[in-house]
Amino acid sequence: MTIPVKSFLFDETLESIGHLNTGDIFISIDAYVNGGIGKQHSLRTIVIPREKYDPNSLKV
């Protein structure tokens, strides 16, 4: 792999990970369904940043 490709992949990976911090809340739903057209699986995770639920988290 060339340097520009590695740099691009690194940047894209960091962007997809996002910026997670201590105190963030993760809500995850993992669902399985049997029947219909076959087995189905779905996973959904949302992150609630600490500054959304704790207004004092930004004060120094």
C-alpha distance matrix in Angstrom:
0.0 3.8 6.7 8.4 6.4 6.6 10.0 11.0 10.4 12.3 15.0 15.5 15.9 18.4 20.2 20.6 22.0 24.5 26.8 28.9 31.8 34.6 37.4 35.4 36.8 34.9 36.7 35.2 36.8 35.8 37.8 38.4 40.7 42.2 43.9 43.8 40.8 39.6 38.0 36.3 34.3 33.5 32.2 32.7 32.2 33.4 33.3 36.3 35.5 38.2 39.3 40.3 42.9 43.7 44.9 45.5 41.8 41.2 44.2 43.8
3.8 0.0 3.8 5.7 5.4 6.3 8.7 10.1 10.8 12.3 14.4 15.5 16.6 18.6 20.2 21.3 22.8 24.7 26.9 29.4 32.1 35.1 37.9 36.0 37.8 36.1 38.1 36.9 38.7 38.0 40.1 40.9 43.3 44.9 46.6 46.3 43.4 42.4 40.8 38.8 36.8 35.7 34.3 34.4 33.7 34.5 34.1 36.9 35.8 38.4 39.2 40.4 43.1 43.8 44.7 45.2 41.6 40.6 43.6 43.0
6.7 3.8 0.0 3.9 5.5 5.1 6.1 8.6 9.9 10.5 12.2 14.2 15.3 16.6 18.3 20.0 21.2 22.8 24.6 27.2 29.7 32.7 35.7 34.0 36.0 34.7 37.0 36.1 38.2 37.9 40.3 41.4 43.9 45.8 47.7 47.5 44.8 43.7 41.9 39.7 37.4 36.0 34.2 33.9 32.9 33.3 32.6 35.1 33.7 36.1 36.7 38.2 40.9 41.4 42.0 42.4 38.9 37.7 40.5 39.8
8.4 5.7 3.9 0.0 3.8 5.5 5.1 6.1 8.6 9.8 10.5 12.2 14.2 15.4 16.4 18.3 20.1 21.3 23.4 26.3 29.0 32.3 35.0 33.0 35.0 33.7 35.8 35.1 37.0 36.9 39.1 40.4 42.7 44.8 46.5 46.0 43.4 42.5 40.9 38.5 36.3 34.7 33.0 32.5 31.5 31.7 31.1 33.6 32.3 34.9 35.2 36.5 39.4 40.1 40.6 41.2 37.8 36.5 39.4 39.0
6.4 5.4 5.5 3.8 0.0 3.8 5.4 5.1 6.2 8.5 9.9 10.5 12.2 14.3 15.3 16.4 18.4 20.2 22.6 25.3 28.3 31.5 34.1 31.8 33.5 31.8 33.7 32.6 34.4 33.9 36.1 37.1 39.4 41.3 43.0 42.5 39.8 38.9 37.3 35.1 32.9 31.5 30.0 29.8 29.1 29.7 29.5 32.2 31.3 34.1 34.7 35.7 38.6 39.5 40.3 41.1 37.6 36.6 39.8 39.6
6.6 6.3 5.1 5.5 3.8 0.0 3.8 5.5 5.2 6.1 8.6 9.9 10.5 12.3 14.2 15.4 16.6 18.6 20.7 23.1 25.8 28.9 31.7 29.7 31.5 29.9 32.1 31.1 33.1 32.7 35.1 36.3 38.9 40.9 42.9 42.7 40.2 39.0 37.0 34.8 32.3 31.0 29.1 28.9 27.9 28.5 28.0 30.7 29.6 32.2 33.0 34.3 36.9 37.6 38.6 39.1 35.5 34.7 37.7 37.4
10.0 8.7 6.1 5.1 5.4 3.8 0.0 3.8 5.5 5.1 6.2 8.6 9.9 10.7 12.3 14.3 15.6 16.8 18.6 21.4 24.1 27.3 30.1 28.2 30.3 29.1 31.4 30.9 33.2 33.2 35.8 37.3 39.9 42.1 44.2 43.9 41.6 40.5 38.5 36.0 33.4 31.6 29.5 28.8 27.5 27.6 26.7 29.2 27.7 30.2 30.7 32.1 34.9 35.4 36.1 36.7 33.1 32.0 35.0 34.6
11.0 10.1 8.6 6.1 5.1 5.5 3.8 0.0 3.8 5.5 5.2 6.1 8.6 10.0 10.6 12.3 14.4 15.6 18.0 21.0 24.0 27.4 29.8 27.5 29.3 27.9 29.9 29.2 31.2 31.3 33.6 35.1 37.5 39.8 41.6 41.2 38.8 38.0 36.1 33.5 31.1 29.2 27.3 26.6 25.6 25.7 25.2 27.7 26.6 29.5 29.9 30.9 33.8 34.7 35.4 36.3 32.9 31.8 35.0 35.0
10.4 10.8 9.9 8.6 6.2 5.2 5.5 3.8 0.0 3.8 5.5 5.1 6.0 8.6 9.8 10.5 12.3 14.4 17.0 19.5 22.6 25.8 28.2 25.9 27.4 25.6 27.6 26.6 28.5 28.3 30.7 32.0 34.5 36.7 38.7 38.5 36.1 35.0 33.0 30.5 28.0 26.4 24.5 24.0 23.2 23.7 23.4 26.3 25.5 28.4 29.3 30.1 32.8 33.8 34.9 35.8 32.3 31.7 35.0 35.0
12.3 12.3 10.5 9.8 8.5 6.1 5.1 5.5 3.8 0.0 3.8 5.5 5.2 6.3 8.6 10.0 10.8 12.6 14.6 17.0 19.9 23.0 25.7 23.7 25.6 24.2 26.6 26.0 28.3 28.4 31.1 32.8 35.6 37.9 40.2 40.2 38.0 36.8 34.5 31.9 29.1 27.2 24.9 24.2 22.7 23.0 22.2 24.8 23.5 26.1 27.0 28.3 30.9 31.6 32.6 33.2 29.6 28.9 32.1 31.9
15.0 14.4 12.2 10.5 9.9 8.6 6.2 5.2 5.5 3.8 0.0 3.8 5.5 5.2 6.2 8.7 10.1 10.8 12.9 15.9 18.9 22.3 24.7 22.6 24.6 23.5 25.9 25.6 28.0 28.5 31.3 33.2 35.9 38.5 40.6 40.4 38.4 37.4 35.2 32.3 29.5 27.3 24.9 23.7 22.1 21.8 20.8 23.1 21.7 24.4 24.9 26.1 28.9 29.7 30.4 31.2 27.8 26.8 30.0 30.0
15.5 15.5 14.2 12.2 10.5 9.9 8.6 6.1 5.1 5.5 3.8 0.0 3.8 5.5 5.1 6.2 8.7 10.0 13.0 15.8 19.2 22.6 24.6 22.0 23.5 22.0 23.9 23.3 25.4 25.7 28.2 30.0 32.5 35.1 37.1 36.7 34.7 33.9 31.8 28.9 26.2 24.0 21.8 20.7 19.6 19.6 19.2 21.8 21.0 24.1 24.8 25.4 28.3 29.5 30.4 31.6 28.3 27.6 31.0 31.5
15.9 16.6 15.3 14.2 12.2 10.5 9.9 8.6 6.0 5.2 5.5 3.8 0.0 3.8 5.4 5.2 6.3 8.7 11.6 13.7 17.1 20.2 22.4 19.9 21.4 19.7 21.7 21.0 23.3 23.4 26.2 28.0 30.8 33.4 35.6 35.7 33.8 32.5 30.1 27.4 24.4 22.3 19.9 19.1 17.6 18.1 17.5 20.4 19.7 22.6 23.8 24.6 27.1 28.2 29.6 30.5 27.0 26.8 30.2 30.5
18.4 18.6 16.6 15.4 14.3 12.3 10.7 10.0 8.6 6.3 5.2 5.5 3.8 0.0 3.8 5.5 5.2 6.4 8.5 11.0 14.1 17.5 19.8 17.6 19.6 18.5 21.1 21.0 23.7 24.4 27.4 29.7 32.6 35.4 37.8 37.9 36.3 35.1 32.5 29.6 26.4 24.0 21.1 19.8 17.7 17.5 16.2 18.6 17.3 19.9 20.9 22.1 24.6 25.4 26.5 27.3 23.8 23.3 26.7 26.9
20.2 20.2 18.3 16.4 15.3 14.2 12.3 10.6 9.8 8.6 6.2 5.1 5.4 3.8 0.0 3.8 5.5 5.3 8.2 11.3 14.7 18.3 20.1 17.4 19.1 18.1 20.2 20.3 22.8 23.8 26.6 29.0 31.7 34.7 36.8 36.6 35.1 34.2 31.8 28.6 25.7 22.9 20.3 18.5 16.6 15.9 14.9 17.2 16.1 19.2 19.7 20.4 23.3 24.5 25.4 26.6 23.3 22.7 26.2 26.9
20.6 21.3 20.0 18.3 16.4 15.4 14.3 12.3 10.5 10.0 8.7 6.2 5.2 5.5 3.8 0.0 3.8 5.5 9.1 11.2 14.9 18.2 19.6 16.6 17.7 15.9 17.7 17.3 19.5 20.3 23.0 25.3 28.0 30.9 33.1 33.0 31.4 30.5 28.1 24.9 21.9 19.2 16.6 15.1 13.5 13.4 13.2 16.0 15.8 19.1 20.2 20.4 23.0 24.5 25.9 27.4 24.1 24.0 27.7 28.6
22.0 22.8 21.2 20.1 18.4 16.6 15.6 14.4 12.3 10.8 10.1 8.7 6.3 5.2 5.5 3.8 0.0 3.8 6.7 8.0 11.7 14.7 16.5 13.8 15.1 13.6 15.9 15.8 18.6 19.5 22.6 25.1 28.1 31.1 33.6 34.0 32.7 31.3 28.6 25.5 22.2 19.5 16.4 14.9 12.6 12.5 11.5 14.3 13.8 16.7 18.3 18.9 21.1 22.3 24.0 25.1 21.7 21.9 25.5 26.2
24.5 24.7 22.8 21.3 20.2 18.6 16.8 15.6 14.4 12.6 10.8 10.0 8.7 6.4 5.3 5.5 3.8 0.0 3.8 6.2 9.8 13.3 14.8 12.1 14.0 13.2 15.8 16.5 19.5 21.1 24.2 27.0 30.0 33.2 35.6 35.8 34.7 33.6 30.9 27.7 24.4 21.3 18.1 15.9 13.2 12.0 10.2 12.3 11.1 14.1 15.1 15.9 18.5 19.6 20.9 22.1 18.8 18.7 22.3 23.2
26.8 26.9 24.6 23.4 22.6 20.7 18.6 18.0 17.0 14.6 12.9 13.0 11.6 8.5 8.2 9.1 6.7 3.8 0.0 3.8 6.6 10.3 12.1 10.0 12.7 13.0 16.1 17.5 20.9 22.7 26.1 29.1 32.2 35.6 38.2 38.5 37.7 36.5 33.6 30.3 26.9 23.8 20.4 18.0 14.8 13.1 10.3 11.5 9.3 11.6 12.5 14.1 16.5 17.0 18.2 19.0 15.5 15.3 18.8 19.6
28.9 29.4 27.2 26.3 25.3 23.1 21.4 21.0 19.5 17.0 15.9 15.8 13.7 11.0 11.3 11.2 8.0 6.2 3.8 0.0 3.8 7.1 8.9 6.8 9.6 10.1 13.6 15.2 18.8 20.8 24.4 27.5 30.8 34.1 36.9 37.6 37.0 35.6 32.5 29.3 25.7 22.8 19.1 16.8 13.2 11.6 8.5 9.7 7.7 9.5 11.5 13.1 14.7 15.1 17.0 17.6 14.0 14.8 18.2 19.0
31.8 32.1 29.7 29.0 28.3 25.8 24.1 24.0 22.6 19.9 18.9 19.2 17.1 14.1 14.7 14.9 11.7 9.8 6.6 3.8 0.0 3.8 6.2 5.8 9.4 11.0 14.8 16.9 20.7 22.9 26.5 29.8 33.1 36.5 39.5 40.3 40.0 38.4 35.2 32.1 28.5 25.5 21.8 19.4 15.7 13.9 10.3 10.3 7.6 7.8 10.1 12.4 13.4 13.0 15.0 14.8 11.2 12.4 15.4 16.0
34.6 35.1 32.7 32.3 31.5 28.9 27.3 27.4 25.8 23.0 22.3 22.6 20.2 17.5 18.3 18.2 14.7 13.3 10.3 7.1 3.8 0.0 3.8 5.7 8.8 11.1 14.8 17.1 20.9 23.1 26.9 30.1 33.6 36.9 40.0 41.2 41.1 39.3 36.0 33.1 29.4 26.6 22.8 20.6 16.8 15.2 11.8 11.3 9.1 7.9 10.8 13.2 13.1 12.2 14.7 14.0 10.6 12.8 15.2 15.6
37.4 37.9 35.7 35.0 34.1 31.7 30.1 29.8 28.2 25.7 24.7 24.6 22.4 19.8 20.1 19.6 16.5 14.8 12.1 8.9 6.2 3.8 0.0 3.8 6.4 9.6 12.9 15.8 19.5 22.1 25.7 29.1 32.4 35.9 39.0 40.1 40.3 38.7 35.4 32.4 28.8 25.9 22.2 19.7 15.9 14.0 10.5 9.2 7.5 5.4 8.9 10.7 9.8 9.2 12.3 12.0 9.1 12.1 14.5 15.7
35.4 36.0 34.0 33.0 31.8 29.7 28.2 27.5 25.9 23.7 22.6 22.0 19.9 17.6 17.4 16.6 13.8 12.1 10.0 6.8 5.8 5.7 3.8 0.0 3.8 6.6 10.0 12.9 16.6 19.4 22.9 26.4 29.6 33.1 36.0 37.0 37.1 35.6 32.4 29.3 25.7 22.6 19.0 16.3 12.5 10.3 6.7 5.8 4.6 4.8 8.4 9.1 9.2 9.9 12.9 13.7 10.9 13.2 16.3 17.9
36.8 37.8 36.0 35.0 33.5 31.5 30.3 29.3 27.4 25.6 24.6 23.5 21.4 19.6 19.1 17.7 15.1 14.0 12.7 9.6 9.4 8.8 6.4 3.8 0.0 3.8 6.6 9.9 13.4 16.4 19.8 23.4 26.5 30.0 33.0 34.0 34.4 32.9 29.7 26.6 23.2 20.1 16.5 13.9 10.3 8.3 5.7 5.0 6.5 7.1 10.6 10.0 9.4 11.1 14.5 15.8 13.5 16.2 19.1 21.1
34.9 36.1 34.7 33.7 31.8 29.9 29.1 27.9 25.6 24.2 23.5 22.0 19.7 18.5 18.1 15.9 13.6 13.2 13.0 10.1 11.0 11.1 9.6 6.6 3.8 0.0 3.8 6.3 10.0 12.8 16.3 19.8 23.0 26.5 29.5 30.6 30.8 29.3 26.0 23.0 19.4 16.4 12.8 10.4 6.8 5.9 4.7 6.4 8.8 10.5 13.7 12.8 12.6 14.8 18.0 19.5 17.1 19.5 22.6 24.5
36.7 38.1 37.0 35.8 33.7 32.1 31.4 29.9 27.6 26.6 25.9 23.9 21.7 21.1 20.2 17.7 15.9 15.8 16.1 13.6 14.8 14.8 12.9 10.0 6.6 3.8 0.0 3.8 6.9 10.2 13.3 17.0 20.0 23.6 26.4 27.5 28.1 26.6 23.5 20.4 17.1 14.0 10.8 8.3 5.6 5.4 6.4 8.0 11.3 13.1 16.0 14.2 13.9 16.7 19.9 21.8 19.9 22.2 25.4 27.5
35.2 36.9 36.1 35.1 32.6 31.1 30.9 29.2 26.6 26.0 25.6 23.3 21.0 21.0 20.3 17.3 15.8 16.5 17.5 15.2 16.9 17.1 15.8 12.9 9.9 6.3 3.8 0.0 3.8 6.6 9.9 13.5 16.7 20.2 23.2 24.4 24.8 23.1 19.9 16.9 13.5 10.6 7.3 5.7 4.2 6.5 8.7 11.2 14.3 16.5 19.4 17.7 17.6 20.4 23.6 25.4 23.3 25.5 28.8 30.7
36.8 38.7 38.2 37.0 34.4 33.1 33.2 31.2 28.5 28.3 28.0 25.4 23.3 23.7 22.8 19.5 18.6 19.5 20.9 18.8 20.7 20.9 19.5 16.6 13.4 10.0 6.9 3.8 0.0 3.8 6.4 10.2 13.1 16.7 19.6 20.8 21.5 19.9 16.8 13.8 10.7 8.1 5.8 5.3 6.4 9.0 12.0 14.3 17.7 19.9 22.6 20.6 20.4 23.4 26.6 28.6 26.7 29.0 32.2 34.3
35.8 38.0 37.9 36.9 33.9 32.7 33.2 31.3 28.3 28.4 28.5 25.7 23.4 24.4 23.8 20.3 19.5 21.1 22.7 20.8 22.9 23.1 22.1 19.4 16.4 12.8 10.2 6.6 3.8 0.0 3.8 7.0 10.4 13.8 16.9 18.5 18.9 16.9 13.6 10.9 7.6 5.9 4.5 6.6 8.6 11.9 14.9 17.6 20.8 23.1 25.9 24.1 24.0 26.9 30.0 31.9 29.8 32.1 35.3 37.2
37.8 40.1 40.3 39.1 36.1 35.1 35.8 33.6 30.7 31.1 31.3 28.2 26.2 27.4 26.6 23.0 22.6 24.2 26.1 24.4 26.5 26.9 25.7 22.9 19.8 16.3 13.3 9.9 6.4 3.8 0.0 3.8 6.8 10.3 13.3 14.9 15.7 13.8 10.6 8.1 5.8 5.3 6.4 8.8 11.6 14.8 18.0 20.6 23.9 26.3 29.0 26.8 26.7 29.8 32.9 35.0 33.1 35.3 38.6 40.7
38.4 40.9 41.4 40.4 37.1 36.3 37.3 35.1 32.0 32.8 33.2 30.0 28.0 29.7 29.0 25.3 25.1 27.0 29.1 27.5 29.8 30.1 29.1 26.4 23.4 19.8 17.0 13.5 10.2 7.0 3.8 0.0 3.8 6.8 10.1 12.2 12.9 10.6 7.2 5.7 4.6 6.6 8.9 12.0 15.0 18.3 21.6 24.3 27.6 30.0 32.6 30.6 30.5 33.6 36.7 38.8 36.8 38.9 42.2 44.2
40.7 43.3 43.9 42.7 39.4 38.9 39.9 37.5 34.5 35.6 35.9 32.5 30.8 32.6 31.7 28.0 28.1 30.0 32.2 30.8 33.1 33.6 32.4 29.6 26.5 23.0 20.0 16.7 13.1 10.4 6.8 3.8 0.0 3.8 6.6 8.6 10.0 8.1 5.7 5.1 6.5 8.8 11.9 14.6 17.9 21.0 24.5 27.0 30.4 32.9 35.4 33.1 33.1 36.3 39.3 41.6 39.8 41.9 45.2 47.3
42.2 44.9 45.8 44.8 41.3 40.9 42.1 39.8 36.7 37.9 38.5 35.1 33.4 35.4 34.7 30.9 31.1 33.2 35.6 34.1 36.5 36.9 35.9 33.1 30.0 26.5 23.6 20.2 16.7 13.8 10.3 6.8 3.8 0.0 3.8 7.0 8.4 6.0 4.6 6.5 9.0 12.0 15.2 18.2 21.5 24.7 28.1 30.7 34.1 36.6 39.1 36.9 36.8 40.0 43.1 45.3 43.4 45.5 48.9 50.9
43.9 46.6 47.7 46.5 43.0 42.9 44.2 41.6 38.7 40.2 40.6 37.1 35.6 37.8 36.8 33.1 33.6 35.6 38.2 36.9 39.5 40.0 39.0 36.0 33.0 29.5 26.4 23.2 19.6 16.9 13.3 10.1 6.6 3.8 0.0 3.8 6.1 5.1 6.2 8.3 11.6 14.3 17.8 20.6 24.1 27.1 30.7 33.3 36.7 39.3 41.6 39.2 39.3 42.6 45.5 47.9 46.2 48.1 51.5 53.7
43.8 46.3 47.5 46.0 42.5 42.7 43.9 41.2 38.5 40.2 40.4 36.7 35.7 37.9 36.6 33.0 34.0 35.8 38.5 37.6 40.3 41.2 40.1 37.0 34.0 30.6 27.5 24.4 20.8 18.5 14.9 12.2 8.6 7.0 3.8 0.0 3.8 5.5 7.9 9.0 12.6 14.9 18.6 21.1 24.8 27.5 31.2 33.8 37.2 40.0 42.1 39.5 39.9 43.4 46.0 48.6 46.9 48.6 52.1 54.4
40.8 43.4 44.8 43.4 39.8 40.2 41.6 38.8 36.1 38.0 38.4 34.7 33.8 36.3 35.1 31.4 32.7 34.7 37.7 37.0 40.0 41.1 40.3 37.1 34.4 30.8 28.1 24.8 21.5 18.9 15.7 12.9 10.0 8.4 6.1 3.8 0.0 3.8 7.1 8.3 12.1 14.6 18.3 20.9 24.7 27.6 31.2 34.0 37.3 40.3 42.3 39.9 40.6 44.0 46.6 49.1 47.2 48.7 52.3 54.5
39.6 42.4 43.7 42.5 38.9 39.0 40.5 38.0 35.0 36.8 37.4 33.9 32.5 35.1 34.2 30.5 31.3 33.6 36.5 35.6 38.4 39.3 38.7 35.6 32.9 29.3 26.6 23.1 19.9 16.9 13.8 10.6 8.1 6.0 5.1 5.5 3.8 0.0 3.7 6.4 10.0 13.1 16.7 19.8 23.4 26.6 30.1 33.1 36.2 39.1 41.4 39.2 39.7 43.0 45.8 48.1 46.0 47.8 51.3 53.3
38.0 40.8 41.9 40.9 37.3 37.0 38.5 36.1 33.0 34.5 35.2 31.8 30.1 32.5 31.8 28.1 28.6 30.9 33.6 32.5 35.2 36.0 35.4 32.4 29.7 26.0 23.5 19.9 16.8 13.6 10.6 7.2 5.7 4.6 6.2 7.9 7.1 3.7 0.0 3.8 6.8 10.3 13.7 17.0 20.4 23.8 27.2 30.2 33.3 36.1 38.6 36.5 36.9 40.0 42.9 45.1 42.9 44.8 48.3 50.2
36.3 38.8 39.7 38.5 35.1 34.8 36.0 33.5 30.5 31.9 32.3 28.9 27.4 29.6 28.6 24.9 25.5 27.7 30.3 29.3 32.1 33.1 32.4 29.3 26.6 23.0 20.4 16.9 13.8 10.9 8.1 5.7 5.1 6.5 8.3 9.0 8.3 6.4 3.8 0.0 3.8 6.8 10.4 13.5 17.1 20.3 23.8 26.8 29.9 32.8 35.1 33.0 33.6 36.7 39.6 41.8 39.7 41.4 44.9 46.9
34.3 36.8 37.4 36.3 32.9 32.3 33.4 31.1 28.0 29.1 29.5 26.2 24.4 26.4 25.7 21.9 22.2 24.4 26.9 25.7 28.5 29.4 28.8 25.7 23.2 19.4 17.1 13.5 10.7 7.6 5.8 4.6 6.5 9.0 11.6 12.6 12.1 10.0 6.8 3.8 0.0 3.8 6.9 10.3 13.7 17.1 20.4 23.5 26.6 29.4 31.9 30.0 30.5 33.5 36.4 38.5 36.2 38.0 41.5 43.4
33.5 35.7 36.0 34.7 31.5 31.0 31.6 29.2 26.4 27.2 27.3 24.0 22.3 24.0 22.9 19.2 19.5 21.3 23.8 22.8 25.5 26.6 25.9 22.6 20.1 16.4 14.0 10.6 8.1 5.9 5.3 6.6 8.8 12.0 14.3 14.9 14.6 13.1 10.3 6.8 3.8 0.0 3.8 6.7 10.3 13.5 17.0 20.1 23.1 26.0 28.4 26.4 27.0 30.1 32.9 35.1 32.9 34.6 38.1 40.1
32.2 34.3 34.2 33.0 30.0 29.1 29.5 27.3 24.5 24.9 24.9 21.8 19.9 21.1 20.3 16.6 16.4 18.1 20.4 19.1 21.8 22.8 22.2 19.0 16.5 12.8 10.8 7.3 5.8 4.5 6.4 8.9 11.9 15.2 17.8 18.6 18.3 16.7 13.7 10.4 6.9 3.8 0.0 3.8 6.8 10.3 13.5 16.8 19.7 22.5 25.0 23.3 23.9 26.8 29.7 31.7 29.4 31.2 34.7 36.5
32.7 34.4 33.9 32.5 29.8 28.9 28.8 26.6 24.0 24.2 23.7 20.7 19.1 19.8 18.5 15.1 14.9 15.9 18.0 16.8 19.4 20.6 19.7 16.3 13.9 10.4 8.3 5.7 5.3 6.6 8.8 12.0 14.6 18.2 20.6 21.1 20.9 19.8 17.0 13.5 10.3 6.7 3.8 0.0 3.8 6.8 10.3 13.4 16.4 19.4 21.6 19.7 20.5 23.6 26.3 28.5 26.3 27.9 31.5 33.5
32.2 33.7 32.9 31.5 29.1 27.9 27.5 25.6 23.2 22.7 22.1 19.6 17.6 17.7 16.6 13.5 12.6 13.2 14.8 13.2 15.7 16.8 15.9 12.5 10.3 6.8 5.6 4.2 6.4 8.6 11.6 15.0 17.9 21.5 24.1 24.8 24.7 23.4 20.4 17.1 13.7 10.3 6.8 3.8 0.0 3.8 6.8 10.0 12.9 15.8 18.2 16.6 17.4 20.2 23.0 25.0 22.7 24.4 27.9 29.9
33.4 34.5 33.3 31.7 29.7 28.5 27.6 25.7 23.7 23.0 21.8 19.6 18.1 17.5 15.9 13.4 12.5 12.0 13.1 11.6 13.9 15.2 14.0 10.3 8.3 5.9 5.4 6.5 9.0 11.9 14.8 18.3 21.0 24.7 27.1 27.5 27.6 26.6 23.8 20.3 17.1 13.5 10.3 6.8 3.8 0.0 3.8 6.7 9.7 12.8 14.9 13.0 14.1 17.1 19.6 21.9 19.7 21.2 24.8 27.0
33.3 34.1 32.6 31.1 29.5 28.0 26.7 25.2 23.4 22.2 20.8 19.2 17.5 16.2 14.9 13.2 11.5 10.2 10.3 8.5 10.3 11.8 10.5 6.7 5.7 4.7 6.4 8.7 12.0 14.9 18.0 21.6 24.5 28.1 30.7 31.2 31.2 30.1 27.2 23.8 20.4 17.0 13.5 10.3 6.8 3.8 0.0 3.8 6.1 9.3 11.5 10.3 11.5 14.0 16.5 18.5 16.1 17.7 21.2 23.3
36.3 36.9 35.1 33.6 32.2 30.7 29.2 27.7 26.3 24.8 23.1 21.8 20.4 18.6 17.2 16.0 14.3 12.3 11.5 9.7 10.3 11.3 9.2 5.8 5.0 6.4 8.0 11.2 14.3 17.6 20.6 24.3 27.0 30.7 33.3 33.8 34.0 33.1 30.2 26.8 23.5 20.1 16.8 13.4 10.0 6.7 3.8 0.0 3.8 6.4 8.4 6.7 7.8 10.5 13.0 15.2 13.2 14.9 18.3 20.8
35.5 35.8 33.7 32.3 31.3 29.6 27.7 26.6 25.5 23.5 21.7 21.0 19.7 17.3 16.1 15.8 13.8 11.1 9.3 7.7 7.6 9.1 7.5 4.6 6.5 8.8 11.3 14.3 17.7 20.8 23.9 27.6 30.4 34.1 36.7 37.2 37.3 36.2 33.3 29.9 26.6 23.1 19.7 16.4 12.9 9.7 6.1 3.8 0.0 3.8 5.5 5.6 7.4 8.9 10.9 12.7 10.2 11.5 15.1 17.3
38.2 38.4 36.1 34.9 34.1 32.2 30.2 29.5 28.4 26.1 24.4 24.1 22.6 19.9 19.2 19.1 16.7 14.1 11.6 9.5 7.8 7.9 5.4 4.8 7.1 10.5 13.1 16.5 19.9 23.1 26.3 30.0 32.9 36.6 39.3 40.0 40.3 39.1 36.1 32.8 29.4 26.0 22.5 19.4 15.8 12.8 9.3 6.4 3.8 0.0 3.8 5.4 5.6 5.7 8.2 9.4 6.9 9.1 12.3 14.6
39.3 39.2 36.7 35.2 34.7 33.0 30.7 29.9 29.3 27.0 24.9 24.8 23.8 20.9 19.7 20.2 18.3 15.1 12.5 11.5 10.1 10.8 8.9 8.4 10.6 13.7 16.0 19.4 22.6 25.9 29.0 32.6 35.4 39.1 41.6 42.1 42.3 41.4 38.6 35.1 31.9 28.4 25.0 21.6 18.2 14.9 11.5 8.4 5.5 3.8 0.0 3.9 5.6 5.2 5.8 7.8 5.9 6.8 10.1 13.0
40.3 40.4 38.2 36.5 35.7 34.3 32.1 30.9 30.1 28.3 26.1 25.4 24.6 22.1 20.4 20.4 18.9 15.9 14.1 13.1 12.4 13.2 10.7 9.1 10.0 12.8 14.2 17.7 20.6 24.1 26.8 30.6 33.1 36.9 39.2 39.5 39.9 39.2 36.5 33.0 30.0 26.4 23.3 19.7 16.6 13.0 10.3 6.7 5.6 5.4 3.9 0.0 3.8 6.0 7.0 10.1 9.2 10.2 13.4 16.5
42.9 43.1 40.9 39.4 38.6 36.9 34.9 33.8 32.8 30.9 28.9 28.3 27.1 24.6 23.3 23.0 21.1 18.5 16.5 14.7 13.4 13.1 9.8 9.2 9.4 12.6 13.9 17.6 20.4 24.0 26.7 30.5 33.1 36.8 39.3 39.9 40.6 39.7 36.9 33.6 30.5 27.0 23.9 20.5 17.4 14.1 11.5 7.8 7.4 5.6 5.6 3.8 0.0 3.8 6.4 9.1 8.9 11.1 13.6 16.7
43.7 43.8 41.4 40.1 39.5 37.6 35.4 34.7 33.8 31.6 29.7 29.5 28.2 25.4 24.5 24.5 22.3 19.6 17.0 15.1 13.0 12.2 9.2 9.9 11.1 14.8 16.7 20.4 23.4 26.9 29.8 33.6 36.3 40.0 42.6 43.4 44.0 43.0 40.0 36.7 33.5 30.1 26.8 23.6 20.2 17.1 14.0 10.5 8.9 5.7 5.2 6.0 3.8 0.0 3.8 5.4 5.6 8.3 10.2 13.3
44.9 44.7 42.0 40.6 40.3 38.6 36.1 35.4 34.9 32.6 30.4 30.4 29.6 26.5 25.4 25.9 24.0 20.9 18.2 17.0 15.0 14.7 12.3 12.9 14.5 18.0 19.9 23.6 26.6 30.0 32.9 36.7 39.3 43.1 45.5 46.0 46.6 45.8 42.9 39.6 36.4 32.9 29.7 26.3 23.0 19.6 16.5 13.0 10.9 8.2 5.8 7.0 6.4 3.8 0.0 3.8 5.5 6.6 8.0 11.6
45.5 45.2 42.4 41.2 41.1 39.1 36.7 36.3 35.8 33.2 31.2 31.6 30.5 27.3 26.6 27.4 25.1 22.1 19.0 17.6 14.8 14.0 12.0 13.7 15.8 19.5 21.8 25.4 28.6 31.9 35.0 38.8 41.6 45.3 47.9 48.6 49.1 48.1 45.1 41.8 38.5 35.1 31.7 28.5 25.0 21.9 18.5 15.2 12.7 9.4 7.8 10.1 9.1 5.4 3.8 0.0 3.8 5.5 5.4 8.6
41.8 41.6 38.9 37.8 37.6 35.5 33.1 32.9 32.3 29.6 27.8 28.3 27.0 23.8 23.3 24.1 21.7 18.8 15.5 14.0 11.2 10.6 9.1 10.9 13.5 17.1 19.9 23.3 26.7 29.8 33.1 36.8 39.8 43.4 46.2 46.9 47.2 46.0 42.9 39.7 36.2 32.9 29.4 26.3 22.7 19.7 16.1 13.2 10.2 6.9 5.9 9.2 8.9 5.6 5.5 3.8 0.0 3.8 5.7 8.1
41.2 40.6 37.7 36.5 36.6 34.7 32.0 31.8 31.7 28.9 26.8 27.6 26.8 23.3 22.7 24.0 21.9 18.7 15.3 14.8 12.4 12.8 12.1 13.2 16.2 19.5 22.2 25.5 29.0 32.1 35.3 38.9 41.9 45.5 48.1 48.6 48.7 47.8 44.8 41.4 38.0 34.6 31.2 27.9 24.4 21.2 17.7 14.9 11.5 9.1 6.8 10.2 11.1 8.3 6.6 5.5 3.8 0.0 3.8 6.4
44.2 43.6 40.5 39.4 39.8 37.7 35.0 35.0 35.0 32.1 30.0 31.0 30.2 26.7 26.2 27.7 25.5 22.3 18.8 18.2 15.4 15.2 14.5 16.3 19.1 22.6 25.4 28.8 32.2 35.3 38.6 42.2 45.2 48.9 51.5 52.1 52.3 51.3 48.3 44.9 41.5 38.1 34.7 31.5 27.9 24.8 21.2 18.3 15.1 12.3 10.1 13.4 13.6 10.2 8.0 5.4 5.7 3.8 0.0 3.8
43.8 43.0 39.8 39.0 39.6 37.4 34.6 35.0 35.0 31.9 30.0 31.5 30.5 26.9 26.9 28.6 26.2 23.2 19.6 19.0 16.0 15.6 15.7 17.9 21.1 24.5 27.5 30.7 34.3 37.2 40.7 44.2 47.3 50.9 53.7 54.4 54.5 53.3 50.2 46.9 43.4 40.1 36.5 33.5 29.9 27.0 23.3 20.8 17.3 14.6 13.0 16.5 16.7 13.3 11.6 8.6 8.1 6.4 3.8 0.0
